[in-house]
Every structure is written in C-alpha cells, then in structure tokens.
Amino acid sequence: MGPKIKLIIAEDNLDAQEIMIRFIHPLKDFEVIGVAENGENLVELVANKKPHLIIADINMPKLNGIDAISACIKIQPELRVIFTTAYPEYAVDAFDLNAIDYVVKPIKKERLYVALEKVKKLILSSYIKRSILTIKMDRVSYFIHLSSIICIEKANRKTIIHTIDQTYETNESLESISEKLADQFFRSHRSFIVNLDYISHITLEGDSYFAHFRNYPHYAHVSKLRVNDLLESIS
C-alpha cells in the first residue's frame, strides 16, 4: 500500500506497551515510531513526529486519553485513533472524537488486528483519493499525478508546479495546494513545497540552503528554520 502507517502507542502500563509492540511488529504496513507514557508526552510526540495513527489508553496520568487526543487532533486533524481501556463506559466519549475503534483490555491480538485493518482501509482510501492534484489554468482543468510532482514554487503572483514532464502555472495559492497533497510533500520555505521522494541532496551556499532533485535542474529554497525538519523527514 506504499509507505508504512506510522503510529504512536500511548500507554502508561509497561506490560501493555510490550504486548502491543509485539503484536504490531510483524505487520509490514505498520511502524511504531514512539511510545507515550502519559497524555502530555503524547501531545509532544504528535507535534514532533506527525504519526498517522495513535493507539491510546483512555486512563493515563497527567492528561487523560480523551483530553490528550482532543489536543492532538487540533495539531493534526487527519489523525486516526484507536482507543484502548479496561472501562467500556468511556466508549461514547471515545467515539465523539471520531475514533476508528475501541478495544477493551486485556487486548487480544485478533481484536487489535481487526481495528488496525479498519485504519489501513481508511488510510488507503484517503491515499487513493489524494493521488491526483486537480488545478485550473484559464478554462482548463489539469489532473496531475502527485507522484510526478517534483516541487511547487510561488513566483510573483503565480504558483508553478514542476513535474517530471512539464510545468504548470495556476493562480491557486501554495496554502490551498498544500491541503491537497500527501505525506511525501514538505513545505521547505514560504515559497516552496518539495516532494521528499525526489530530493538528491541539500547544499549550504553562503547563508542559504537549497534542495536539489534527481535528474532535474531546478532547485528549491530551504528555510533555516525548516532545514532540520526536512533532514529528519527524509531520513
């Protein structure tokens, strides 16, 4: 299905953490990128690591799961959530947050897999819908495969989309276009969005950083404030 679904486990019980990590490890479509032991730690991890999915215990210290997830969704509105808890009476509150599923403890592998399969189907469906970028130029609508886009730049009043075949110009803003893009795109600068899959190297020339692309002569500016985030996203 493409890139792995990155997830964070939010669970203060070490045994429950280990069990879930052991269950998830063999699944080739999922990758555990962090573990939070309390609600405040979860919010920090989501802000820094940008996961696709959280598996969260409702009853956590410092900030309970419901409040923590509410804060996380404000940071990342498309975040998917599976709640776990030993207290079924919390289910209504969980589904008010558009949780994908609700798994009652003790967690059984088969039940967790059912929940994860729901997430996979939803993310795959979303990925397919977002694989085409539609833009308008004058009275013509163009349908551009996201996988063909190398970078997008703002130049004067136009937005220029560089693809492997040609360039397109549109009056749409970078902000508007960025909302239609998938995870492999990164806002490197106020005037540039880059496709991480095409970057070959990053250079420092004087005080300026530039992202260069494989088999493409154009380059993109990289803000000093964003260069470390860009390097982390590529690696």
KATA-V621333 format. One record per residue. RES is the residue in one small letter. OMEGA is omega in radians with two decimals (999 if undefined). Layout:
# KATA-V621333
[[RES OMEGA] [RES OMEGA]]
This chain:
# KATA-V621333
[[m -3.13] [g -3.11] [p -3.13] [k 3.04] [i -3.09] [k -3.08] [l 3.04] [i 3.05] [i 3.09] [a -3.01] [e -3.10] [d 3.13] [n -3.04] [l 3.11] [d 3.13] [a 3.06] [q -3.09] [e -3.14] [i -3.12] [m 3.11] [i 3.13] [r 3.12] [f -3.02] [i -3.03] [h -3.11] [p -3.06] [l -3.00] [k -3.10] [d -3.07] [f 3.09] [e 3.07] [v -3.09] [i 3.12] [g 3.08] [v 3.11] [a -3.12] [e 3.04] [n -3.05] [g 3.14] [e 3.10] [n 3.12] [l -3.13] [v 3.11] [e -3.12] [l 3.14] [v 3.14] [a -3.07] [n -2.97] [k 3.09] [k 3.11] [p 3.01] [h -2.97] [l 2.98] [i 2.93] [i -2.94] [a 2.96] [d -3.14] [i -3.04] [n -3.13] [m 3.13] [p 3.08] [k 3.11] [l -3.06] [n -3.03] [g -3.13] [i -3.12] [d -3.14] [a 3.13] [i 3.09] [s 3.11] [a -3.13] [c -3.12] [i 3.05] [k 3.10] [i -3.03] [q -3.00] [p -3.08] [e -3.13] [l 3.06] [r -3.04] [v 2.92] [i 3.11] [f 3.00] [t 3.08] [t 3.05] [a -3.05] [y -3.07] [p -3.10] [e 3.12] [y -3.02] [a -3.11] [v 3.11] [d -3.13] [a -3.08] [f 2.99] [d 3.11] [l 3.13] [n 3.08] [a 3.12] [i -3.13] [d -3.06] [y -3.04] [v -3.11] [v 3.09] [k -0.07] [p -3.03] [i 3.06] [k -3.07] [k -3.09] [e -3.13] [r 3.09] [l 3.14] [y 3.08] [v 3.14] [a -3.13] [l 3.10] [e 3.07] [k 3.14] [v -3.11] [k 3.14] [k 3.14] [l -3.12] [i 3.10] [l 3.11] [s 3.11] [s -3.14] [y -3.14] [i -3.14] [k -3.05] [r -3.11] [s 3.13] [i 3.03] [l 3.10] [t 3.08] [i 3.11] [k 3.04] [m -3.03] [d -3.12] [r -3.09] [v 3.03] [s 3.10] [y -3.13] [f -2.99] [i 3.07] [h -3.13] [l -3.11] [s 3.14] [s -3.09] [i -3.14] [i 3.06] [c 3.13] [i -3.11] [e 3.03] [k -3.14] [a -3.03] [n -3.10] [r -3.10] [k 2.95] [t -3.08] [i 3.12] [i 3.14] [h 3.07] [t -3.12] [i -3.08] [d -3.05] [q 3.06] [t 3.10] [y 3.06] [e 3.14] [t 3.07] [n 3.12] [e 3.14] [s 3.05] [l -3.13] [e -3.14] [s -3.13] [i -3.09] [s 3.13] [e -3.10] [k -3.02] [l -3.12] [a -2.98] [d -3.08] [q 3.14] [f -3.02] [f 3.10] [r -3.04] [s -3.00] [h -3.14] [r -3.11] [s -3.06] [f 2.90] [i -3.10] [v 3.01] [n -3.07] [l -3.07] [d -3.08] [y -3.07] [i 3.12] [s 3.12] [h 3.11] [i -3.11] [t 3.01] [l -3.14] [e -3.01] [g 3.10] [d -3.02] [s 3.06] [y 3.12] [f 3.04] [a 3.13] [h -3.00] [f 3.11] [r 3.04] [n 3.11] [y -3.00] [p -3.10] [h 3.08] [y -3.11] [a 3.06] [h 3.10] [v 3.11] [s 3.08] [k -3.12] [l -3.06] [r -2.99] [v 3.14] [n 3.09] [d 3.12] [l 3.12] [l 3.14] [e -3.14] [s -3.13] [i -3.03] [s 999]]
